[in-house]
Amino acid sequence: MSEVTRQQRRREARERIKVGRHLLGHGLPLQPRTSEIVAIAQVVKAKLDEAGNDRRASEAAELAQTLGETSLAARPSTQQKIACTRGCSYCCHTFVAITPPEVFRLAAAVRAGHAAGMTPDVVRERGRAQIGVSPEARIGGKLACPLLVDGGCSVYRFRPLVCRQATSLDVAVCIDEFEGRNLNAQIPISGVHLQHASNAHITLLGAMRAMGYATDALELAAALDAALALPDAEARWLKGEDVFASVPRQVKREARLEQAISHVAAALV
Ligand code: SF4
């Protein structure tokens, strides 16, 4: 690549980052332009590329999660009535798959004592019953997420994007799944929450893919166990070590989402 082209690309990245930071502070519309998603993904990529920062993966997750929150606050769901209430935790008993940076953010929150004061060992012990149980076997199995305490998420501020989008419009369907009944029923969820979380996911996964990181979603309990087992798991993962080698992953992602992630990754400089 010529020096001029390199300089142009650097300038382009700087301009995008400026736009991206502005958007991060104001949130995205429900149907953002591709250029807006790419601008934010450029900020996330710059974070993932930060030299000498061993926390840059969890900090990238924080950027994406904050984007989801800011976007929702700026453009909340007004049409659909959300059935979720405080203490309702049926969805915290299902197979939950999250991105590696989000696993590291959860692990950091646990280490810092934000998970209702639970130590890493306690969280690992609580997760043991879930590890190795297939998504199908989870239905009706009533196995709680290791971070669920007294019916509430102990790391609410740090919870992954997939948990942020789990907003049911019909609690009866959630109860059916929790009890292992009516297995073909689809839980109706808020389109607004889903779209904001999905946009945030695309910025994070697009940046990860552009940096050459695997974008598979990892089963929460097993991934958190792996991240808590090694004090320097995040630093190792950033260096390319597969610290999640034994963790089940969700291989199938919606084609539309997969395409959007690749499209954003290809557009990043
Ligand atoms: S991280 Fe929190 S919201 Fe997500 S499944 Fe676990 S307890 Fe529930």
Boltz pocket constraint, residues with backbone or C-beta under 6 A from the ligand:
constraints:
  - pocket:
      binder: B
      contacts: [[A, 91], [A, 92], [A, 93], [A, 96], [A, 145], [A, 146], [A, 147], [A, 148], [A, 149], [A, 152], [A, 153], [A, 154], [A, 155], [A, 156], [A, 159], [A, 160], [A, 163]]
      max_distance: 6.0
